[in-house]
């Protein structure tokens, strides 16, 4: 999992990998966090079979690495809500 915090307005598309430029990533599982993710931060799940971030959501609660509560959504294959 990657979590990011944006401090500036930047353009992103609906394509999940566009949300996670290296300069905005604050946490990667298995690595020391740059800062602790907090409510409202966006997270992405990397899928090995796709070779990219393929799912995203928002962190609602972070429990110092034991667990996190998230808000997520999905679309159909055509990309509609």
Residue, then its C-alpha position, 0 to 999 in steps of 0.5 A: x500500500x502507498x499513501x500520499x498527501x498532496x500539499x498543492x493543486x495538481x492535475x491527475x486523471x482517473x487512472x490510479x497510477x497518476x495519483x502516486x508520483x514519488x514526490x507525494x508518497x508518504x508511506x509504503x508498506x515495509x518501509x519506514x514512513x516519511x510521515x504517518x498517514x492520517x484521515x483524508x490521505x489517499x492510498x493506492x494498492x499495487x497489483x503485481x499481476x498488473x504491474x501498477x497501482x490498480x485501486x485507490x481509496x481514502x484513509x478514514x482511520x490509521x492505527x499506527x500500522x496495526x490496521x486502517x479503516x478505508x473508504x473505497x469505491x469501484x466502477x464497472x469495466x466501462x469506467x462508469x460510477 
